[in-house]
Amino acid sequence: MASFNALLRSAFDSLLEPFQDGSPLIVLIPVSVLTAVFALWVYKRFSRQDDIAAVKDQMFAGIFEIRLFNDDLRLISRATGTILRHSLRYFWLSFYPAFLIMLPPIVLVIAQLQFHYGYEGFEPGQQVLLEVDLAPPAGQEAFPAGAPKPATSLTVPDGFRQETPAVWAPTENLLVWRLAVTDTGISEIGITVDGETVTKRIVASPHTVRRSPIRVDGGFWDQLIFPAEAPLPPQSRIASIRLDYPTTTISFLWIDWNWLILYIVLMVVFGFALAKPMRVTV
């Protein structure tokens, strides 16, 4: 998974680099169209289109029956049951197998775009928390309350300044530093804990570039959800490293949107708009 994520990171960084100074909509609108086209193609290719059309007709027949016999409670109840039964079948025909086929590629795209469009970069003058989760002793959920603080040090790049020594919260398995941003730039912080050194990418830039709020271990699910950096070394004492990047929004149609909600809304709109030209029954 780590090698696959590295390829995806490189590909998305290269594809999105020409648009890093423009509006996110320059990327999100075409990507939404392409995603809608892909989803419709999968839906047309792998769903039972004739059965979906028949079930929709039966659902509409039930709706018309309610309108025609709106003074007959028995017929209304029967029509409502018919609509519910066919709605459940419509959902199943829509879900299996087409949705299961299209979901993994879309999740991979979302996971990459999140780290370009979900967060703002740090700015000069800001203070930043750097949090390091340590793996607890074997067989325990956390360090004892009186556990001594590990030996720690930071290698802070130009553009950043260490404001405090490490604060140790043993029952939370947590080391915390406060940093100050003094200039723009993209670099890496070196973190040493008991002689083990790892790095964490840090971004202070107004451009739309990849920002990684957390670096995690090499577990499959962690790498699926947080693919923006290479995993931590195997058997590392450090379980994760976090930076508190602020989230961002995108202004569209006089509304400030979370990028993912906007992406899904655009994808659905384009999907319905393109369904008829692509001859897909949805």
N, C-alpha and C positions, 0 to 999 in steps of 0.2 A: 504493500500500500504506500509506503514512503517513497519508493521509486516512481510509482505512478503519479503521486501528488507532485513530486518534483517536476515531472514532465508537464503536468497541467499548470503549475505555477509559472514555469518558463513560457509556455504557450500563451497564457492569459496576460502575463506581463508584456510580452511582445505585441500581442494584438491590441491591447488597450493603451499602450504607451503613446501612440499618436493623438489620442483623445484626452490626455490627462489634464489639459488646460481648458477644455470645453465643458459644456453642460453635460451632466450624466445622461440626459435624455438623448443625446447624440448616439449613445451606446444602447441604452435600455429599450428604446423604441424598436430599432432593428433586431435586437436580440429577442424581444417579445414576439415580433413577427416570425422570426425563424423558429422559435420554440412552438408557436401556434401551428405553423406549417408541419413541423416534425410530429407534434401530438396528433394532428388530424390525419397525417399519413399512417401513423401507427394505429390509430383508431379505425381507419378505413381498412387497413390490411389485416388486423388481428381481431376485430370485433365482429359479431354476427349481425351485420347490417340489416338483413331482412327481418330477423327476429326483433331488433330494436324498433324498426319501423312499425311492425305489427303491434308491439306492446304500446307504442305511443298512440296508435289509432284506437286501441282499446281504452286507454286512459282518457282520450278526448271524448270517446263515446260515453263513458261514465259521466264526464262533466256535462255533456249535452243532455243526458238523461236527467240529471239534477235540475237543469234549467227548464226542461219540458214538464217535469212532474214535481214542481216545487211545492205543491200543496198535498203531496202524498208522502207521509213520513216513512212508510214501509219501503217505497221505491227509492226514496232518498238514501235511506240506510243501506239498502242493497247496492246502490250505485257507489256510495262512499266506500264500502268494503271492496268493490271491484277496483276502484281507483287505487286504494291502498295496496291491494294485492299486486296489481300490475306495476305500481310504482316501485315496489320492492324488487320485482323481476327486472324492471328497467335499470335500477341501480346495479344489480348484479351483472347484467349484460354489459353495462358501461364499465364496470370495475374490472371484470375478469374476462380475458387476460390482458386487454389493451393497456389499462392503467398501470398494471404491474410491470409491463414492458417499458412504458415511457418514463416511469418514475425515476429509476436509477440515473439515467443521463441528465435529467432535469435537476435532480438533487446535486449532482457533481457541479453543474453550471452554477447553481445558486450558491454552493459552498465557496466557489472561487469569487463570484461577484460580491458576496457579502463583505469580503476583506478589501475590496476596492471602493465600494459605495456605502458601506454601513457605518463607517467611522470617520471622524475628522482627525486631521493631524494636529500634533501639539504646536503651540505658538510660543515665541519668545515671551518671557514673563510668566508663563504658567508654571505651576508646581505639579509634579507627577509622582504617584505612588508606584513603586516597584515591589511586587509581592512574590516571594518564593515559597512554594509549598515543599516541605521535605517529607520523604517517606518515613513513616513512624517505625520504631523498632519492631522486629519480627514478632508477629502474634499480638500486636497491640494496635489500637485505633489512633492513639495519639501519644506524644511524649508525656512523661510524668510532669506534674506542675512545677517541680523544682529542678527540672533537667537543665544542665548548664548550656549556655548559648554556644553554638558551634563557632569555630574560628571562621571569620568571613572577611571578604574584601571585595571592592568593586573596581573595575577599570572603566572609567567614564570617558566617552569620546568627546571631542571638541563639539561645542554647541550645547553641552549639558554640564551640570555641576551637582555633586553630591551635597545635599543639605544636612542630612542626619546620618549617624551611624545606624547599623541594623537594629531594629526593635524586634525582640524575640518573644513570641507567644507560643510557648511549648505545647499547651493543650490544644492549640489550633494548628500545630505543625507548621508555623508560619514565621518567616522573616520578612520585615518590611523596611524599605528605605524611602526617603523622600528626596526627589531630584528636582532641580530647577532647570528650565529650558532657557538658554541664553542666546541661541542662534538657530537658524533653520539648517536642516541637513538630514541625511539618512545614514545611519551608522549602526553599530552594535555595541552593547554593553557587555563587559566581561564580568561574570559573577563567580566568585570562588568560595566554596563552602568545604571546610576541612580538607583543603588541598585539591579538591575537584573543581575544575573550571569549565563553565559552559557559557554560551553567549545568548543574547536576546536582541533581535532587531528592534530598533526604535526609530520612529519617523517624526520629524518636525518639519512639515512641508505643506503649503497650501494646495499643491497639485493632487490630483486623484491618482494615488499610487496604492500599492498593496500595504495594508497596515495589519499587523498581527497582534491582537490584544493578549494572546496566550500561546505559549509554547508548551506542548504536552509530550507524554511518552509515546511509545510506538504502538500502543494498542489500536486495534482496527477501528473501533468506534470513535475513539479520540481523534484519530487521523482523518476519519471521514468527516467529522464535524468541524475540526480545526486544522485544515490542510495548509494554512498560510506560511508555516515554517517547517523545517525538517524536525523530526521527533528528537527528543532528548536521548542521549546515549543509553543503551541497555544497561540495566543494573545501576543506574545513576541514583544517588541519594536524593537528587532533586526530582520531585514528581511533576511540577509545573512551574512556569514563570509567567506572571501577569503584569500588564501595564493597563492603566485605566484610561484608555482612549475614550473621548466623548463620542456618543452616537450622533448621527447627522440625519437631516431630512432633505428631500428634494421638492422644490416648489413647482407645482404643475396645476394649471386651471385654478389658480388662486387658493390652492390647498397645499399645506406642507405634508408630504407623504414620507412614510418609511419606504425605503427603496424596494423592499421585498413586496409590500402590499401593492405599490404602484406597478411593479413588474407583473404580479399575478393578475391585477385588474386589466392591464394592457393585453396580457396574453389571452385572457378570457374574451375580451372585446374583439381582438383580432381573430380569435378562434371562431366565434360565431359569425363574424363578417366573412371569413374565408370558407366556412363549411359548405355553403351552397356552390360557390365556384369550383371547389374541389370535389363536389358530389359526395359529401360525407353526411350520413344521418347521425345526428347527435341528440 
